[in-house]
Amino acid sequence: MTSLSIAEAAERTGLTAHTLRYYERDGLLLHSVDRAPSGHRRYTDEDLRWIQMVTRLRATGMPIRDVRRYAALVREGDGNEAERLGLLLAHREVVERQLAEVTGHLRAIDHKIALYENKVAPAP
């Protein structure tokens, strides 16, 4: 089992130590991070997998309150899977709308690029 310091966990996850402490303090993690006898945090593989999930949810725009709710539901254990599913399905819809919007923007940019490429290097 992996046991990483906060600095090592920060490096592995791409987050700062400050962000990792915030995630723990704000109830976004599944449980309190284990501590070494010295009192320093020790992150396990399970912690890192969950932090990666939280990072993905946040990167796709899930509000902190929803991440906190999702984490609380997972902590509660079996019996609330329908609510977890509902949260994730609702977030998926939001992400799909955002993706469609960004795809539309990309198409407009590609159109402009094609116009300029034709002006800069006209076809023979």
MMTF fields as JSON, N, C-alpha, C and O atoms, coordinates in Angstrom:
{
  "mmtfVersion": "1.0.0",
  "mmtfProducer": "UNKNOWN",
  "numBonds": 495,
  "numAtoms": 496,
  "numGroups": 124,
  "numChains": 1,
  "numModels": 1,
  "chainsPerModel": [1],
  "groupsPerChain": [124],
  "chainIdList": ["A"],
  "bondAtomList": [4, 2, 8, 6, 12, 10, 16, 14, 20, 18, 24, 22, 28, 26, 32, 30, 36, 34, 40, 38, 44, 42, 48, 46, 52, 50, 56, 54, 60, 58, 64, 62, 68, 66, 72, 70, 76, 74, 80, 78, 84, 82, 88, 86, 92, 90, 96, 94, 100, 98, 104, 102, 108, 106, 112, 110, 116, 114, 120, 118, 124, 122, 128, 126, 132, 130, 136, 134, 140, 138, 144, 142, 148, 146, 152, 150, 156, 154, 160, 158, 164, 162, 168, 166, 172, 170, 176, 174, 180, 178, 184, 182, 188, 186, 192, 190, 196, 194, 200, 198, 204, 202, 208, 206, 212, 210, 216, 214, 220, 218, 224, 222, 228, 226, 232, 230, 236, 234, 240, 238, 244, 242, 248, 246, 252, 250, 256, 254, 260, 258, 264, 262, 268, 266, 272, 270, 276, 274, 280, 278, 284, 282, 288, 286, 292, 290, 296, 294, 300, 298, 304, 302, 308, 306, 312, 310, 316, 314, 320, 318, 324, 322, 328, 326, 332, 330, 336, 334, 340, 338, 344, 342, 348, 346, 352, 350, 356, 354, 360, 358, 364, 362, 368, 366, 372, 370, 376, 374, 380, 378, 384, 382, 388, 386, 392, 390, 396, 394, 400, 398, 404, 402, 408, 406, 412, 410, 416, 414, 420, 418, 424, 422, 428, 426, 432, 430, 436, 434, 440, 438, 444, 442, 448, 446, 452, 450, 456, 454, 460, 458, 464, 462, 468, 466, 472, 470, 476, 474, 480, 478, 484, 482, 488, 486, 492, 490],
  "bondOrderList": [1, 1, 1, 1, 1, 1, 1, 1, 1, 1, 1, 1, 1, 1, 1, 1, 1, 1, 1, 1, 1, 1, 1, 1, 1, 1, 1, 1, 1, 1, 1, 1, 1, 1, 1, 1, 1, 1, 1, 1, 1, 1, 1, 1, 1, 1, 1, 1, 1, 1, 1, 1, 1, 1, 1, 1, 1, 1, 1, 1, 1, 1, 1, 1, 1, 1, 1, 1, 1, 1, 1, 1, 1, 1, 1, 1, 1, 1, 1, 1, 1, 1, 1, 1, 1, 1, 1, 1, 1, 1, 1, 1, 1, 1, 1, 1, 1, 1, 1, 1, 1, 1, 1, 1, 1, 1, 1, 1, 1, 1, 1, 1, 1, 1, 1, 1, 1, 1, 1, 1, 1, 1, 1],
  "groupList": [{"groupName": "MET", "atomNameList": ["N", "CA", "C", "O"], "elementList": ["N", "C", "C", "O"], "formalChargeList": [0, 0, 0, 0], "bondAtomList": [1, 0, 2, 1, 3, 2], "bondOrderList": [1, 1, 2], "singleLetterCode": "M", "chemCompType": "L-PEPTIDE LINKING"}, {"groupName": "THR", "atomNameList": ["N", "CA", "C", "O"], "elementList": ["N", "C", "C", "O"], "formalChargeList": [0, 0, 0, 0], "bondAtomList": [1, 0, 2, 1, 3, 2], "bondOrderList": [1, 1, 2], "singleLetterCode": "T", "chemCompType": "L-PEPTIDE LINKING"}, {"groupName": "SER", "atomNameList": ["N", "CA", "C", "O"], "elementList": ["N", "C", "C", "O"], "formalChargeList": [0, 0, 0, 0], "bondAtomList": [1, 0, 2, 1, 3, 2], "bondOrderList": [1, 1, 2], "singleLetterCode": "S", "chemCompType": "L-PEPTIDE LINKING"}, {"groupName": "LEU", "atomNameList": ["N", "CA", "C", "O"], "elementList": ["N", "C", "C", "O"], "formalChargeList": [0, 0, 0, 0], "bondAtomList": [1, 0, 2, 1, 3, 2], "bondOrderList": [1, 1, 2], "singleLetterCode": "L", "chemCompType": "L-PEPTIDE LINKING"}, {"groupName": "ILE", "atomNameList": ["N", "CA", "C", "O"], "elementList": ["N", "C", "C", "O"], "formalChargeList": [0, 0, 0, 0], "bondAtomList": [1, 0, 2, 1, 3, 2], "bondOrderList": [1, 1, 2], "singleLetterCode": "I", "chemCompType": "L-PEPTIDE LINKING"}, {"groupName": "ALA", "atomNameList": ["N", "CA", "C", "O"], "elementList": ["N", "C", "C", "O"], "formalChargeList": [0, 0, 0, 0], "bondAtomList": [1, 0, 2, 1, 3, 2], "bondOrderList": [1, 1, 2], "singleLetterCode": "A", "chemCompType": "L-PEPTIDE LINKING"}, {"groupName": "GLU", "atomNameList": ["N", "CA", "C", "O"], "elementList": ["N", "C", "C", "O"], "formalChargeList": [0, 0, 0, 0], "bondAtomList": [1, 0, 2, 1, 3, 2], "bondOrderList": [1, 1, 2], "singleLetterCode": "E", "chemCompType": "L-PEPTIDE LINKING"}, {"groupName": "ARG", "atomNameList": ["N", "CA", "C", "O"], "elementList": ["N", "C", "C", "O"], "formalChargeList": [0, 0, 0, 0], "bondAtomList": [1, 0, 2, 1, 3, 2], "bondOrderList": [1, 1, 2], "singleLetterCode": "R", "chemCompType": "L-PEPTIDE LINKING"}, {"groupName": "GLY", "atomNameList": ["N", "CA", "C", "O"], "elementList": ["N", "C", "C", "O"], "formalChargeList": [0, 0, 0, 0], "bondAtomList": [1, 0, 2, 1, 3, 2], "bondOrderList": [1, 1, 2], "singleLetterCode": "G", "chemCompType": "PEPTIDE LINKING"}, {"groupName": "HIS", "atomNameList": ["N", "CA", "C", "O"], "elementList": ["N", "C", "C", "O"], "formalChargeList": [0, 0, 0, 0], "bondAtomList": [1, 0, 2, 1, 3, 2], "bondOrderList": [1, 1, 2], "singleLetterCode": "H", "chemCompType": "L-PEPTIDE LINKING"}, {"groupName": "TYR", "atomNameList": ["N", "CA", "C", "O"], "elementList": ["N", "C", "C", "O"], "formalChargeList": [0, 0, 0, 0], "bondAtomList": [1, 0, 2, 1, 3, 2], "bondOrderList": [1, 1, 2], "singleLetterCode": "Y", "chemCompType": "L-PEPTIDE LINKING"}, {"groupName": "ASP", "atomNameList": ["N", "CA", "C", "O"], "elementList": ["N", "C", "C", "O"], "formalChargeList": [0, 0, 0, 0], "bondAtomList": [1, 0, 2, 1, 3, 2], "bondOrderList": [1, 1, 2], "singleLetterCode": "D", "chemCompType": "L-PEPTIDE LINKING"}, {"groupName": "VAL", "atomNameList": ["N", "CA", "C", "O"], "elementList": ["N", "C", "C", "O"], "formalChargeList": [0, 0, 0, 0], "bondAtomList": [1, 0, 2, 1, 3, 2], "bondOrderList": [1, 1, 2], "singleLetterCode": "V", "chemCompType": "L-PEPTIDE LINKING"}, {"groupName": "PRO", "atomNameList": ["N", "CA", "C", "O"], "elementList": ["N", "C", "C", "O"], "formalChargeList": [0, 0, 0, 0], "bondAtomList": [1, 0, 2, 1, 3, 2], "bondOrderList": [1, 1, 2], "singleLetterCode": "P", "chemCompType": "L-PEPTIDE LINKING"}, {"groupName": "TRP", "atomNameList": ["N", "CA", "C", "O"], "elementList": ["N", "C", "C", "O"], "formalChargeList": [0, 0, 0, 0], "bondAtomList": [1, 0, 2, 1, 3, 2], "bondOrderList": [1, 1, 2], "singleLetterCode": "W", "chemCompType": "L-PEPTIDE LINKING"}, {"groupName": "GLN", "atomNameList": ["N", "CA", "C", "O"], "elementList": ["N", "C", "C", "O"], "formalChargeList": [0, 0, 0, 0], "bondAtomList": [1, 0, 2, 1, 3, 2], "bondOrderList": [1, 1, 2], "singleLetterCode": "Q", "chemCompType": "L-PEPTIDE LINKING"}, {"groupName": "ASN", "atomNameList": ["N", "CA", "C", "O"], "elementList": ["N", "C", "C", "O"], "formalChargeList": [0, 0, 0, 0], "bondAtomList": [1, 0, 2, 1, 3, 2], "bondOrderList": [1, 1, 2], "singleLetterCode": "N", "chemCompType": "L-PEPTIDE LINKING"}, {"groupName": "LYS", "atomNameList": ["N", "CA", "C", "O"], "elementList": ["N", "C", "C", "O"], "formalChargeList": [0, 0, 0, 0], "bondAtomList": [1, 0, 2, 1, 3, 2], "bondOrderList": [1, 1, 2], "singleLetterCode": "K", "chemCompType": "L-PEPTIDE LINKING"}],
  "groupTypeList": [0, 1, 2, 3, 2, 4, 5, 6, 5, 5, 6, 7, 1, 8, 3, 1, 5, 9, 1, 3, 7, 10, 10, 6, 7, 11, 8, 3, 3, 3, 9, 2, 12, 11, 7, 5, 13, 2, 8, 9, 7, 7, 10, 1, 11, 6, 11, 3, 7, 14, 4, 15, 0, 12, 1, 7, 3, 7, 5, 1, 8, 0, 13, 4, 7, 11, 12, 7, 7, 10, 5, 5, 3, 12, 7, 6, 8, 11, 8, 16, 6, 5, 6, 7, 3, 8, 3, 3, 3, 5, 9, 7, 6, 12, 12, 6, 7, 15, 3, 5, 6, 12, 1, 8, 9, 3, 7, 5, 4, 11, 9, 17, 4, 5, 3, 10, 6, 16, 17, 12, 5, 13, 5, 13],
  "groupIdList": [1, 2, 3, 4, 5, 6, 7, 8, 9, 10, 11, 12, 13, 14, 15, 16, 17, 18, 19, 20, 21, 22, 23, 24, 25, 26, 27, 28, 29, 30, 31, 32, 33, 34, 35, 36, 37, 38, 39, 40, 41, 42, 43, 44, 45, 46, 47, 48, 49, 50, 51, 52, 53, 54, 55, 56, 57, 58, 59, 60, 61, 62, 63, 64, 65, 66, 67, 68, 69, 70, 71, 72, 73, 74, 75, 76, 77, 78, 79, 80, 81, 82, 83, 84, 85, 86, 87, 88, 89, 90, 91, 92, 93, 94, 95, 96, 97, 98, 99, 100, 101, 102, 103, 104, 105, 106, 107, 108, 109, 110, 111, 112, 113, 114, 115, 116, 117, 118, 119, 120, 121, 122, 123, 124],
  "secStructList": [7, 7, 7, 5, 7, 2, 2, 2, 2, 2, 2, 2, 2, 6, 7, 7, 2, 2, 2, 2, 2, 2, 2, 2, 2, 6, 6, 7, 1, 1, 1, 7, 7, 3, 3, 7, 6, 6, 1, 7, 3, 3, 5, 7, 2, 2, 2, 2, 2, 2, 2, 2, 2, 2, 2, 2, 2, 2, 2, 6, 6, 7, 7, 2, 2, 2, 2, 2, 2, 2, 2, 2, 2, 2, 2, 2, 7, 6, 6, 7, 2, 2, 2, 2, 2, 2, 2, 2, 2, 2, 2, 2, 2, 2, 2, 2, 2, 2, 2, 2, 2, 2, 2, 2, 2, 2, 2, 2, 2, 2, 2, 2, 2, 2, 2, 2, 2, 2, 2, 2, 1, 7, 7, 7],
  "xCoordList": [0.847, 0.0, 0.888, 1.864, 0.535, 1.278, 0.99, -0.136, 2.017, 1.873, 2.725, 3.945, 2.054, 2.765, 2.596, 1.545, 3.628, 3.531, 2.638, 2.289, 2.273, 1.432, 2.165, 1.544, 3.478, 4.253, 4.262, 4.118, 4.431, 4.427, 3.041, 2.92, 2.003, 0.628, 0.327, -0.333, 0.802, 0.6, 1.275, 0.689, 2.494, 3.209, 2.484, 2.339, 2.034, 1.373, 0.036, -0.333, -0.695, -2.023, -2.004, -2.973, -0.91, -0.852, -1.532, -1.722, -1.895, -2.517, -1.482, -0.391, -1.827, -0.934, -1.264, -2.351, -0.319, -0.569, -1.731, -2.552, -1.795, -2.894, -4.245, -5.194, -4.33, -5.58, -5.933, -7.1, -4.946, -5.215, -5.756, -6.691, -5.173, -5.683, -7.101, -7.959, -7.341, -8.689, -9.696, -10.769, -9.367, -10.277, -10.637, -11.797, -9.653, -9.904, -10.766, -11.748, -10.394, -11.098, -12.537, -13.414, -12.794, -14.121, -15.025, -16.113, -14.58, -15.435, -15.525, -16.504, -14.516, -14.535, -13.888, -14.034, -13.178, -12.545, -13.452, -14.396, -13.153, -13.996, -13.819, -14.746, -12.634, -12.347, -11.146, -10.483, -10.881, -9.683, -8.457, -8.418, -7.486, -6.254, -5.502, -5.415, -4.954, -4.177, -3.018, -2.56, -2.555, -1.421, -0.295, -0.535, 0.92, 2.102, 2.227, 1.585, 3.035, 3.234, 3.672, 3.416, 4.33, 4.773, 3.618, 3.767, 2.454, 1.307, 1.169, 0.183, 2.15, 2.094, 1.108, 0.993, 0.398, -0.556, 0.164, 1.286, -0.525, -0.027, -1.155, -2.2, -0.954, -1.985, -1.817, -0.709, -2.933, -2.933, -3.334, -3.739, -3.215, -3.671, -5.155, -5.58, -5.938, -7.376, -7.616, -8.47, -6.855, -6.971, -6.682, -7.409, -5.621, -5.228, -6.28, -6.559, -6.863, -7.918, -9.117, -9.69, -9.495, -10.635, -10.306, -11.141, -9.099, -8.685, -8.728, -9.117, -8.335, -8.407, -9.859, -10.141, -10.771, -12.19, -12.699, -13.386, -12.367, -12.772, -12.202, -12.891, -10.947, -10.299, -11.029, -11.22, -11.433, -12.169, -13.532, -13.958, -14.212, -15.523, -15.379, -16.167, -14.389, -14.17, -13.736, -14.181, -12.865, -12.378, -13.507, -13.421, -14.553, -15.695, -16.789, -17.902, -16.476, -17.386, -18.394, -19.306, -18.26, -19.21, -18.992, -17.865, -20.065, -19.922, -19.434, -19.729, -18.686, -18.153, -19.281, -19.097, -20.433, -21.524, -21.967, -22.331, -21.94, -22.326, -21.244, -21.552, -19.982, -18.894, -18.972, -18.815, -19.213, -19.337, -20.489, -20.358, -21.621, -22.78, -22.466, -22.809, -21.816, -21.44, -20.512, -20.708, -19.513, -18.587, -19.339, -19.067, -20.273, -21.054, -21.865, -21.951, -22.453, -23.235, -22.348, -22.739, -21.167, -20.248, -19.829, -19.758, -19.55, -19.177, -20.279, -20.001, -21.543, -22.672, -22.769, -23.352, -22.214, -22.219, -23.436, -24.131, -23.673, -24.747, -26.114, -26.368, -26.985, -28.36, -28.742, -29.927, -27.754, -28.07, -27.54, -27.322, -27.337, -26.778, -27.643, -27.12, -28.958, -29.843, -29.574, -29.586, -29.337, -29.037, -27.664, -27.5, -26.696, -25.368, -25.486, -24.931, -26.223, -26.429, -27.09, -26.69, -28.099, -28.781, -27.847, -27.896, -26.991, -26.011, -25.088, -24.85, -24.58, -23.637, -24.313, -23.727, -25.538, -26.255, -26.553, -26.423, -26.955, -27.228, -25.949, -25.974, -24.843, -23.578, -23.144, -22.608, -23.372, -23.026, -23.765, -23.186, -25.025, -25.798, -25.175, -25.075, -24.758, -24.114, -22.834, -22.583, -22.027, -20.758, -21.009, -20.291, -22.014, -22.327, -22.761, -22.394, -23.535, -23.927, -22.705, -22.571, -21.813, -20.592, -19.729, -19.173, -19.625, -18.836, -19.419, -18.67, -20.725, -21.374, -21.104, -20.853, -21.158, -20.903, -19.459, -19.21, -18.519, -17.108, -16.846, -16.062, -17.485, -17.334, -17.824, -17.204, -18.926, -19.419, -18.426, -18.212, -17.823, -16.807, -15.607, -15.056, -15.211, -14.075, -14.372, -13.503, -15.572, -15.955, -15.859, -15.401, -16.288, -16.21, -14.755, -14.41, -13.911, -12.48, -11.878, -11.128, -12.208, -11.697, -12.135, -11.365, -13.363, -13.862, -13.009, -12.611, -12.732, -11.908, -10.49, -9.903, -9.945, -8.601, -8.571, -7.642, -9.587, -9.653, -9.71, -9.069, -10.474, -10.547, -9.181, -8.774, -8.472, -7.156, -6.123, -5.269, -6.189, -5.24, -5.428, -4.451, -6.662, -6.921, -6.402, -5.955, -6.448, -5.935, -4.401, -3.773, -3.823, -2.357, -1.697, -0.686, -2.247, -1.666, -2.783, -3.282, -3.175, -4.266, -3.929, -2.771, -4.931, -4.754, -4.356, -4.838, -3.474, -3.01, -4.112, -3.88],
  "yCoordList": [-1.184, 0.0, 1.241, 1.324, 2.192, 3.44, 4.307, 4.353, 4.988, 5.947, 7.151, 7.142, 8.194, 9.373, 10.564, 10.744, 11.366, 12.631, 13.575, 13.29, 14.685, 15.652, 16.217, 16.477, 16.408, 16.917, 15.896, 16.26, 14.626, 13.581, 13.435, 13.253, 13.514, 13.423, 14.618, 14.472, 15.782, 16.979, 16.793, 17.099, 16.297, 16.076, 15.038, 15.219, 13.971, 12.879, 13.324, 12.896, 14.185, 14.6, 15.868, 16.168, 16.616, 17.883, 19.016, 20.101, 18.772, 19.803, 20.359, 19.807, 21.436, 21.972, 21.333, 20.789, 21.408, 20.916, 21.692, 21.126, 22.978, 23.81, 23.271, 23.185, 22.912, 22.378, 21.055, 20.813, 20.192, 18.909, 19.117, 18.433, 20.056, 20.361, 20.909, 20.552, 21.775, 22.334, 21.235, 21.208, 20.327, 19.225, 18.439, 18.082, 18.177, 17.424, 18.244, 17.744, 19.481, 20.352, 20.608, 20.749, 20.672, 21.031, 19.821, 19.962, 18.631, 17.458, 16.862, 16.189, 17.099, 16.574, 15.195, 14.511, 14.79, 13.472, 12.461, 12.824, 11.197, 10.148, 10.007, 9.621, 10.32, 10.207, 11.083, 11.596, 11.244, 11.987, 11.212, 9.983, 11.931, 11.306, 10.774, 11.433, 9.548, 8.959, 9.861, 10.676, 9.703, 10.486, 9.556, 8.493, 9.969, 9.271, 9.579, 10.511, 8.823, 9.131, 10.579, 11.145, 11.169, 12.563, 13.547, 14.739, 13.039, 13.905, 14.35, 14.992, 14.013, 14.387, 13.495, 12.301, 14.102, 13.347, 12.281, 12.477, 11.142, 10.044, 9.621, 9.162, 9.771, 9.499, 8.086, 7.663, 7.368, 6.015, 6.047, 7.084, 4.9, 4.777, 5.111, 5.774, 4.659, 4.955, 6.465, 7.006, 7.134, 8.596, 9.245, 10.14, 8.796, 9.39, 9.143, 10.025, 7.943, 7.665, 8.585, 9.112, 8.778, 9.649, 11.102, 11.81, 11.546, 12.916, 13.125, 14.197, 12.117, 12.217, 12.384, 13.16, 11.665, 11.794, 13.197, 13.822, 13.683, 15.034, 16.058, 16.999, 15.874, 16.792, 16.796, 17.85, 15.621, 15.542, 16.196, 16.903, 15.971, 16.606, 18.125, 18.836, 18.611, 20.063, 20.616, 21.69, 19.883, 20.35, 20.437, 21.201, 19.669, 19.717, 20.625, 20.637, 21.381, 22.42, 22.02, 22.793, 20.839, 20.477, 21.406, 21.555, 22.031, 22.925, 22.165, 20.983, 22.869, 22.281, 21.64, 20.551, 22.288, 21.728, 20.374, 19.496, 20.194, 18.908, 17.853, 16.688, 18.258, 17.318, 16.893, 15.715, 17.851, 17.558, 16.589, 15.652, 16.813, 15.93, 14.536, 13.541, 14.464, 13.174, 12.417, 11.227, 13.101, 12.472, 11.983, 10.893, 12.779, 12.377, 11.117, 10.217, 11.053, 9.868, 8.624, 7.55, 8.77, 7.635, 7.203, 6.007, 8.168, 7.842, 7.078, 6.2, 7.415, 6.754, 5.281, 4.497, 4.894, 3.49, 3.123, 3.981, 1.826, 1.287, 1.835, 2.199, 1.876, 2.277, 3.607, 3.93, 4.392, 5.696, 5.815, 6.92, 4.685, 4.684, 5.463, 6.091, 5.426, 6.165, 7.669, 8.366, 8.158, 9.587, 9.926, 10.965, 9.055, 9.263, 9.307, 10.187, 8.337, 8.272, 9.549, 10.095, 10.021, 11.247, 12.444, 13.234, 12.576, 13.673, 13.588, 14.588, 12.402, 12.237, 12.412, 12.997, 11.914, 12.092, 13.565, 14.037, 14.289, 15.718, 16.455, 17.335, 16.091, 16.748, 16.382, 17.222, 15.147, 14.713, 15.552, 15.927, 15.844, 16.684, 18.066, 18.605, 18.633, 19.948, 19.884, 20.753, 18.855, 18.712, 18.514, 19.075, 17.726, 17.527, 18.832, 19.087, 19.659, 20.965, 21.851, 22.514, 21.856, 22.653, 22.166, 22.966, 20.863, 20.282, 20.662, 21.0, 20.611, 20.997, 22.468, 22.833, 23.305, 24.728, 24.965, 25.725, 24.327, 24.488, 23.935, 24.515, 22.825, 22.267, 23.262, 23.413, 23.934, 24.969, 26.112, 26.612, 26.523, 27.581, 27.128, 27.895, 25.869, 25.345, 25.319, 25.634, 24.952, 24.954, 26.368, 26.544, 27.358, 28.747, 29.172, 29.842, 28.785, 29.102, 28.403, 29.011, 27.12, 26.376, 27.031, 27.074, 27.536, 28.221, 29.452, 29.678, 30.242, 31.446, 31.065, 31.72, 30.021, 29.568, 29.199, 29.567, 28.474, 28.07, 29.292, 29.313, 30.316, 31.535, 32.192, 32.588, 32.307, 32.954, 32.105, 32.639, 30.798, 29.929, 30.088, 30.089, 30.219, 30.405, 31.755, 31.865, 32.775, 34.085, 34.124, 34.747, 33.463, 33.492, 32.598, 32.977, 31.438, 30.487, 29.968, 28.861, 30.778, 30.339, 29.04, 28.773, 28.262, 26.996, 27.295, 28.269, 26.467, 26.708, 26.521, 26.686],
  "zCoordList": [0.0, 0.0, 0.0, 0.746, -0.841, -0.936, 0.28, 0.777, 0.747, 1.829, 1.468, 1.631, 0.972, 0.467, 1.389, 2.005, 1.476, 2.2, 1.407, 0.262, 2.008, 1.302, 0.085, -0.945, 0.197, -0.943, -2.077, -3.244, -1.736, -2.752, -3.38, -4.592, -2.555, -3.073, -3.975, -5.004, -3.594, -4.417, -5.774, -6.812, -5.758, -7.015, -7.861, -9.07, -7.252, -7.985, -8.573, -9.666, -7.85, -8.309, -9.141, -9.839, -9.075, -9.786, -9.039, -9.589, -7.798, -6.964, -5.999, -5.855, -5.352, -4.332, -2.978, -2.782, -2.065, -0.708, -0.094, 0.628, -0.384, 0.119, -0.364, 0.415, -1.64, -2.193, -1.543, -1.232, -1.331, -0.676, 0.733, 1.149, 1.464, 2.813, 2.734, 3.542, 1.76, 1.575, 1.289, 1.892, 0.376, 0.053, 1.312, 1.517, 2.137, 3.372, 4.335, 4.883, 4.53, 5.469, 5.048, 5.901, 3.739, 3.238, 2.997, 2.439, 3.417, 3.308, 1.919, 1.596, 1.088, -0.271, -0.373, -1.387, 0.668, 0.667, 1.348, 2.05, 1.131, 1.696, 3.199, 3.912, 3.668, 5.105, 5.414, 4.512, 6.678, 7.058, 6.591, 6.657, 6.132, 5.668, 6.886, 7.921, 6.733, 7.82, 8.191, 7.39, 9.415, 9.904, 10.341, 10.912, 10.066, 10.565, 12.054, 12.537, 12.793, 14.214, 14.452, 15.514, 13.458, 13.562, 13.4, 13.671, 12.952, 12.714, 11.269, 10.905, 10.445, 9.027, 8.283, 8.56, 7.331, 6.524, 5.698, 5.23, 5.536, 4.703, 3.775, 4.237, 2.471, 1.47, 0.904, 0.573, 0.8, 0.256, -1.216, -1.74, -1.869, -3.256, -3.355, -4.301, -2.394, -2.382, -2.301, -3.004, -1.438, -1.336, -2.683, -3.113, -3.349, -4.627, -5.708, -6.52, -5.717, -6.699, -6.462, -7.415, -5.205, -4.909, -5.256, -5.819, -4.923, -5.246, -6.754, -7.219, -7.52, -8.98, -9.43, -10.343, -8.799, -9.154, -8.814, -9.622, -7.638, -7.232, -8.203, -8.596, -8.589, -9.523, -10.867, -11.473, -11.323, -12.593, -12.481, -13.394, -11.382, -11.202, -11.18, -11.805, -10.472, -10.404, -11.757, -12.16, -12.463, -13.772, -14.786, -15.747, -14.583, -15.493, -14.963, -15.489, -13.929, -13.464, -12.401, -12.109, -11.813, -10.755, -9.562, -9.09, -9.075, -7.919, -6.681, -6.501, -5.839, -4.608, -3.793, -3.249, -3.7, -2.885, -3.408, -2.626, -4.743, -5.315, -5.102, -4.853, -5.199, -4.915, -3.455, -3.135, -2.576, -1.144, -0.9, -0.113, -1.575, -1.429, -1.946, -1.309, -3.098, -3.664, -2.703, -2.46, -2.165, -1.215, 0.024, 0.525, 0.511, 1.688, 1.385, 2.221, 0.207, -0.171, -0.247, 0.211, -0.82, -0.904, 0.495, 0.78, 1.371, 2.754, 3.471, 4.287, 3.165, 3.822, 3.454, 4.204, 2.324, 1.921, 1.099, 0.554, 1.025, 0.191, 0.583, 1.731, -0.434, -0.189, -0.809, -0.889, -1.253, -1.841, -3.271, -3.769, -3.916, -5.261, -6.249, -7.17, -6.066, -6.977, -6.884, -7.899, -5.692, -5.53, -6.126, -6.766, -5.915, -6.515, -8.03, -8.688, -8.572, -10.017, -10.523, -11.551, -9.801, -10.195, -10.253, -11.196, -9.238, -9.226, -10.446, -11.124, -10.713, -11.824, -13.178, -14.089, -13.32, -14.588, -14.855, -15.984, -13.805, -13.968, -14.364, -15.224, -13.738, -14.072, -15.49, -16.213, -15.881, -17.235, -18.274, -19.293, -18.025, -18.953, -19.087, -20.189, -17.968, -17.991, -18.818, -19.652, -18.584, -19.305, -20.796, -21.623, -21.144, -22.562, -23.228, -24.375, -22.528, -23.088, -23.29, -24.319, -22.3, -22.412, -23.572, -24.326, -23.703, -24.78, -26.139, -27.055, -26.281, -27.537, -27.844, -28.993, -26.82, -27.01, -27.446, -28.383, -26.782, -27.133, -28.531, -29.283, -28.89, -30.237, -31.284, -32.337, -31.0, -31.903, -32.059, -33.163, -30.953, -31.008, -31.837, -32.627, -31.643, -32.392, -33.891, -34.703, -34.247, -35.672, -36.264, -37.393, -35.501, -35.981, -36.151, -37.124, -35.215, -35.316, -36.529, -37.292, -36.705, -37.867, -39.181, -40.14, -39.224, -40.42, -40.718, -41.861, -39.687, -39.88, -40.302, -41.163, -39.705, -40.082, -41.56, -42.278, -42.009, -43.424, -44.329, -45.38, -43.934, -44.742, -44.873, -45.965, -43.745, -43.767, -44.489, -45.198, -44.319, -45.032, -46.555, -47.304, -46.996, -48.439, -48.917, -50.059, -48.083, -48.47, -48.446, -49.302, -47.472, -47.331, -48.368, -48.96, -48.589, -49.55, -50.452, -50.255, -51.448, -52.324, -53.044, -53.366, -53.282, -54.023, -55.456, -56.034, -56.056, -57.449, -58.468, -59.666]
}
